[in-house]
Amino acid sequence: MAFTNTFHQFLLFAILLCIGLSSFQSSAISHEPSMVKRHEEWMVQHRRTYKDNVEKERRFQIFQKNVNLIEAHNKKNKSYSLSVNQFADLTDEEFEKMYASAKVPESRHSNSQRTPFKYEGYTSVPASINWVTMGAVTPIRNQGTCGSCWAFAAIATVESLTWIKTGKSYDLSEQQIVDCDRYGKDRGCNGGYADGAYNWIINNRGVTTEASYPYVGYQQYYCYRAQSAVTIKGYQFVPNNSERAMQQAVANQPIAVYVESKGYNFKYYSGGLFTGQCGTATDHVVAVVGYGTTTDGYPYWLIKNSWGTGWGENGYMRMLRNVNDPRGLCGIALYPTYPTN
């Protein structure tokens, strides 16, 4: 009798276990095709192909993990949202190698090439300014998988300075910087310095147009000769650890800044007021092309990125300004620099 009861209990447990496993498998099967379909659609959208099914499966697992991170964030009551963009099948390490390769300016560390801050005495700082709507900023571009953000940010600020000084808009060549600025510390698609790009433009007596030297997304073997369209006389650093000094500078012209971009919050940003999370180990260069205040009273920097219009707010970010840390959010106030003429 005891054996019979034990057997019946075991049989009941086995049946319940099978029902549970069946339910779990059914749930997993119903979920899996949905994510697979999303990945397939994402591949088409971003023209992504893989060498074989093994690689495709590995990328799918990375994609699924990143999608889950993004969706978990968007369920929270945050001031900014994330989206499944072109980086969704990359590991953190791959992203850092391709896109987070900017170098910290050595001249800032050594205090060399220091000149007085041009806008030190500028007190008529407006409450907001937007160089994009004023016409001083060229359209958003995409650096692709080349780690050339430093060239894009430098060129963006030179384009804007030229418009401010002459009223003429020039679409200038990042590719010329990537190909030709190879004898100093800059390393083309493997990272560089915004001030290094300025130095090259000064020494070359100018930079040519995008039409004359179009962007290809990799460092070409040769540096081609091209007629310069625009030049600059020098460059300066904004006093570091001072968002007030940054505001003085941006009130007069867009500037290049270094930020930490490797966190998933930054790389998947799609809109709203960005408030972090991020550290201050800067690895990416962008242009600050304005500042303002949100409708609910929060101050922000308007950032022009070089990751295409599919990232952020059509290629731009609004980042929280005047934070408690003197280094600024994501280290934005550590190494601001701008060209002079």
C-alpha positions as CSV (number, residue, x, y, z in Angstrom):
1,M,0.0,0.0,0.0
2,A,2.8,2.4,0.9
3,F,4.6,1.4,-2.4
4,T,1.4,2.1,-4.4
5,N,0.9,5.6,-2.8
6,T,4.6,6.4,-3.4
7,F,4.3,5.3,-7.0
8,H,1.1,7.4,-7.5
9,Q,2.8,10.4,-6.0
10,F,5.8,10.0,-8.3
11,L,3.6,9.5,-11.3
12,L,1.6,12.7,-10.5
13,F,4.9,14.7,-10.0
14,A,6.1,13.4,-13.4
15,I,2.9,14.4,-15.1
16,L,3.0,17.9,-13.6
17,L,6.6,18.3,-14.5
18,C,5.9,17.3,-18.1
19,I,3.0,19.8,-18.2
20,G,5.3,22.5,-16.9
21,L,8.0,21.8,-19.4
22,S,5.5,21.7,-22.2
23,S,4.1,25.0,-21.2
24,F,7.6,26.5,-20.9
25,Q,8.6,25.2,-24.3
26,S,5.4,26.4,-25.9
27,S,6.0,29.9,-24.4
28,A,9.7,29.9,-25.6
29,I,8.6,28.7,-29.1
30,S,6.0,31.4,-29.4
31,H,8.5,34.0,-28.3
32,E,11.4,32.9,-30.4
33,P,9.9,33.5,-33.9
34,S,9.0,37.1,-32.9
35,M,12.6,37.9,-32.0
36,V,13.9,36.1,-35.0
37,K,11.6,38.1,-37.2
38,R,12.8,41.3,-35.6
39,H,16.4,40.4,-36.3
40,E,15.6,39.5,-39.9
41,E,13.8,42.8,-40.4
42,W,16.7,44.7,-38.7
43,M,19.2,42.9,-41.0
44,V,17.3,44.1,-44.1
45,Q,17.0,47.7,-42.7
46,H,20.7,47.9,-41.9
47,R,21.9,45.8,-44.9
48,R,23.6,43.4,-42.6
49,T,24.8,40.0,-43.8
50,Y,26.8,37.3,-42.1
51,K,29.4,34.8,-43.4
52,D,27.5,31.7,-42.3
53,N,24.7,30.4,-40.0
54,V,27.1,30.1,-37.0
55,E,27.9,33.8,-37.2
56,K,24.3,34.6,-37.7
57,E,23.3,32.7,-34.6
58,R,26.0,34.4,-32.6
59,R,24.8,37.8,-33.8
60,F,21.2,36.9,-33.1
61,Q,22.1,36.2,-29.4
62,I,23.9,39.5,-29.1
63,F,20.9,41.3,-30.8
64,Q,18.4,39.6,-28.5
65,K,20.4,40.6,-25.4
66,N,20.7,44.3,-26.5
67,V,17.0,44.4,-27.4
68,N,16.1,43.2,-23.9
69,L,18.3,45.9,-22.4
70,I,16.7,48.6,-24.6
71,E,13.1,47.5,-23.8
72,A,13.8,47.2,-20.1
73,H,15.1,50.8,-20.1
74,N,12.1,52.1,-22.0
75,K,9.7,50.6,-19.4
76,K,11.2,52.9,-16.8
77,N,10.1,56.5,-16.2
78,K,13.2,58.1,-17.8
79,S,13.6,61.5,-19.5
80,Y,15.0,59.8,-22.6
81,S,14.3,56.7,-24.7
82,L,16.4,54.1,-26.4
83,S,15.9,52.4,-29.8
84,V,17.2,49.3,-31.6
85,N,19.7,51.1,-34.0
86,Q,22.6,50.0,-36.2
87,F,24.7,48.9,-33.2
88,A,22.3,46.3,-32.0
89,D,24.3,43.2,-33.1
90,L,27.6,44.4,-31.7
91,T,29.2,43.4,-28.4
92,D,30.4,46.2,-26.1
93,E,34.0,45.4,-27.0
94,E,33.3,45.6,-30.8
95,F,31.5,48.9,-30.4
96,E,34.4,50.4,-28.4
97,K,36.9,49.3,-31.0
98,M,34.9,50.7,-34.0
99,Y,33.3,53.8,-32.5
100,A,34.9,54.8,-29.2
101,S,38.5,55.4,-30.2
102,A,39.1,59.1,-29.7
103,K,42.3,60.2,-28.1
104,V,42.5,62.5,-25.1
105,P,44.4,65.7,-26.2
106,E,48.0,65.5,-25.1
107,S,48.4,69.3,-25.3
108,R,45.7,69.6,-22.6
109,H,47.7,67.3,-20.3
110,S,51.0,69.1,-20.9
111,N,49.6,72.6,-20.8
112,S,51.4,73.3,-24.0
113,Q,49.8,75.5,-26.8
114,R,47.8,77.4,-24.1
115,T,46.5,80.8,-25.1
116,P,44.1,83.0,-23.2
117,F,40.5,82.0,-23.6
118,K,39.1,84.1,-26.3
119,Y,35.6,84.5,-24.8
120,E,36.7,85.0,-21.1
121,G,35.2,88.5,-20.9
122,Y,32.1,87.7,-22.9
123,T,29.1,88.4,-20.6
124,S,26.2,88.8,-23.0
125,V,25.5,85.1,-23.0
126,P,22.0,84.4,-24.4
127,A,19.7,82.0,-22.5
128,S,19.7,79.7,-25.6
129,I,21.3,79.4,-29.0
130,N,20.8,76.9,-31.9
131,W,23.4,77.1,-34.6
132,V,21.5,74.4,-36.6
133,T,18.3,76.5,-37.1
134,M,20.5,79.6,-37.8
135,G,22.0,77.8,-40.8
136,A,25.6,77.4,-39.5
137,V,25.6,73.6,-39.3
138,T,25.8,71.2,-42.3
139,P,23.6,68.0,-42.4
140,I,24.2,65.0,-40.2
141,R,26.8,62.5,-41.6
142,N,27.7,58.9,-40.8
143,Q,31.3,57.9,-40.1
144,G,30.4,54.2,-40.6
145,T,32.7,51.7,-39.0
146,C,35.7,54.0,-39.3
147,G,36.8,55.5,-35.9
148,S,37.0,59.0,-37.4
149,C,34.7,60.9,-35.0
150,W,37.6,63.2,-34.2
151,A,37.8,64.3,-37.9
152,F,34.0,64.7,-38.1
153,A,33.7,66.9,-35.0
154,A,36.7,69.1,-36.1
155,I,35.3,69.6,-39.6
156,A,31.8,70.4,-38.2
157,T,33.3,73.2,-36.1
158,V,35.4,74.6,-39.0
159,E,32.3,74.6,-41.3
160,S,30.3,76.5,-38.7
161,L,33.1,79.0,-38.0
162,T,33.4,79.7,-41.7
163,W,29.7,80.3,-42.0
164,I,29.8,82.7,-39.0
165,K,32.7,84.6,-40.4
166,T,31.7,84.7,-44.1
167,G,28.0,83.8,-44.4
168,K,29.0,81.0,-46.8
169,S,28.2,77.3,-46.2
170,Y,30.9,74.7,-47.1
171,D,30.5,71.0,-46.9
172,L,34.1,70.1,-46.1
173,S,36.0,66.8,-46.4
174,E,36.6,64.5,-43.4
175,Q,38.1,61.9,-45.7
176,Q,41.0,64.3,-46.5
177,I,41.8,64.5,-42.8
178,V,41.5,60.7,-42.4
179,D,43.8,60.0,-45.4
180,C,46.4,62.8,-45.0
181,D,46.8,63.5,-41.3
182,R,48.9,60.4,-40.7
183,Y,52.3,61.7,-39.6
184,G,51.5,62.9,-36.1
185,K,49.4,61.2,-33.4
186,D,46.3,60.8,-35.4
187,R,45.5,57.3,-36.7
188,G,42.8,57.6,-39.3
189,C,40.1,55.1,-38.6
190,N,41.9,54.0,-35.4
191,G,41.2,57.2,-33.6
192,G,42.7,60.7,-33.3
193,Y,42.4,64.1,-31.8
194,A,40.2,67.1,-32.8
195,D,43.1,69.4,-32.1
196,G,45.3,67.2,-34.3
197,A,42.8,67.7,-37.1
198,Y,43.0,71.5,-36.5
199,N,46.8,71.3,-36.6
200,W,46.7,69.5,-39.9
201,I,44.4,72.0,-41.5
202,I,46.7,74.9,-40.4
203,N,49.8,73.2,-41.7
204,N,48.1,72.2,-45.0
205,R,46.8,75.8,-45.4
206,G,43.3,74.5,-45.6
207,V,40.9,71.6,-46.2
208,T,39.0,70.8,-49.4
209,T,35.3,70.2,-50.0
210,E,33.4,66.9,-49.6
211,A,32.6,67.0,-53.3
212,S,36.3,67.2,-54.2
213,Y,37.4,64.5,-51.7
214,P,34.3,62.4,-50.8
215,Y,34.0,60.2,-47.7
216,V,34.6,56.4,-48.2
217,G,34.7,55.2,-44.6
218,Y,38.2,53.8,-44.5
219,Q,41.8,55.2,-44.6
220,Q,43.0,55.1,-48.2
221,Y,46.6,54.2,-49.0
222,Y,47.3,57.5,-50.7
223,C,46.7,61.1,-49.6
224,Y,45.3,62.8,-52.7
225,R,46.1,66.4,-53.5
226,A,43.1,68.7,-53.6
227,Q,42.6,72.5,-53.6
228,S,41.8,73.9,-50.2
229,A,38.4,75.7,-49.9
230,V,38.7,76.8,-46.2
231,T,41.4,77.3,-43.7
232,I,41.8,78.4,-40.0
233,K,44.5,80.3,-38.2
234,G,44.6,78.4,-35.0
235,Y,42.6,76.7,-32.2
236,Q,42.1,77.0,-28.5
237,F,40.9,75.0,-25.6
238,V,38.0,76.1,-23.5
239,P,39.0,76.2,-19.7
240,N,38.2,72.7,-18.6
241,N,35.8,71.7,-15.9
242,S,33.6,74.7,-16.6
243,E,30.3,74.4,-18.3
244,R,29.9,78.2,-17.9
245,A,33.0,78.7,-20.0
246,M,31.6,76.2,-22.5
247,Q,28.4,78.3,-22.7
248,Q,30.5,81.4,-23.4
249,A,32.2,79.7,-26.2
250,V,29.1,78.0,-27.8
251,A,27.3,81.3,-27.6
252,N,29.8,82.5,-30.2
253,Q,30.6,79.3,-32.2
254,P,30.1,75.5,-32.1
255,I,32.9,73.6,-30.4
256,A,34.3,70.1,-30.3
257,V,34.0,68.1,-27.1
258,Y,35.0,64.7,-25.8
259,V,32.4,62.4,-24.2
260,E,32.2,58.8,-22.9
261,S,30.0,57.0,-25.3
262,K,30.5,53.3,-24.7
263,G,27.6,52.7,-22.3
264,Y,24.4,51.3,-23.9
265,N,22.4,54.4,-22.7
266,F,24.5,56.6,-25.0
267,K,24.8,54.3,-28.0
268,Y,21.1,53.4,-28.2
269,Y,19.8,56.9,-27.4
270,S,16.9,57.9,-29.5
271,G,15.3,61.0,-28.0
272,G,14.5,63.1,-25.0
273,L,16.8,64.7,-22.4
274,F,19.8,62.5,-21.9
275,T,20.8,62.3,-18.2
276,G,23.2,59.3,-18.3
277,Q,24.3,56.8,-17.1
278,C,27.8,57.4,-18.2
279,G,31.3,58.0,-16.8
280,T,34.0,60.5,-17.7
281,A,36.5,58.1,-19.5
282,T,36.1,60.0,-22.7
283,D,36.3,58.0,-26.0
284,H,34.3,59.9,-28.6
285,V,34.3,63.4,-30.1
286,V,31.2,65.3,-31.1
287,A,30.3,68.9,-31.8
288,V,28.2,71.1,-29.4
289,V,26.1,73.2,-31.7
290,G,23.8,74.9,-29.2
291,Y,22.2,74.9,-25.8
292,G,18.8,75.6,-24.3
293,T,16.2,74.6,-21.7
294,T,13.5,72.0,-22.0
295,T,9.8,73.0,-21.6
296,D,10.0,71.7,-18.0
297,G,13.0,73.8,-17.2
298,Y,16.0,71.5,-17.6
299,P,19.1,73.0,-19.2
300,Y,20.8,71.0,-22.1
301,W,23.6,70.9,-24.6
302,L,22.6,70.3,-28.3
303,I,25.1,67.8,-29.7
304,K,25.8,66.9,-33.3
305,N,27.0,63.3,-33.6
306,S,28.4,61.5,-36.6
307,W,26.4,58.2,-36.4
308,G,23.8,59.1,-39.1
309,T,20.2,60.3,-38.7
310,G,19.1,56.9,-37.4
311,W,20.7,57.7,-34.1
312,G,19.2,60.1,-31.5
313,E,16.9,62.9,-32.6
314,N,17.8,62.7,-36.3
315,G,21.5,62.6,-35.4
316,Y,21.4,65.0,-32.5
317,M,21.3,64.6,-28.7
318,R,20.1,66.9,-26.0
319,M,22.4,66.3,-23.0
320,L,21.7,67.6,-19.5
321,R,23.8,70.7,-18.8
322,N,25.1,72.3,-15.6
323,V,25.4,69.0,-13.6
324,N,26.9,68.8,-10.1
325,D,30.1,67.3,-11.5
326,P,32.5,70.0,-12.8
327,R,33.6,67.6,-15.6
328,G,30.1,67.7,-17.0
329,L,27.9,64.8,-17.9
330,C,29.9,62.1,-19.7
331,G,33.0,64.2,-19.3
332,I,31.8,66.9,-21.8
333,A,33.6,69.7,-20.0
334,L,37.0,68.0,-19.8
335,Y,38.5,68.8,-23.2
336,P,36.4,71.4,-25.2
337,T,38.2,72.9,-28.1
338,Y,37.4,75.2,-31.1
339,P,39.1,76.6,-34.2
340,T,39.9,80.3,-34.6
341,N,40.2,82.6,-37.5
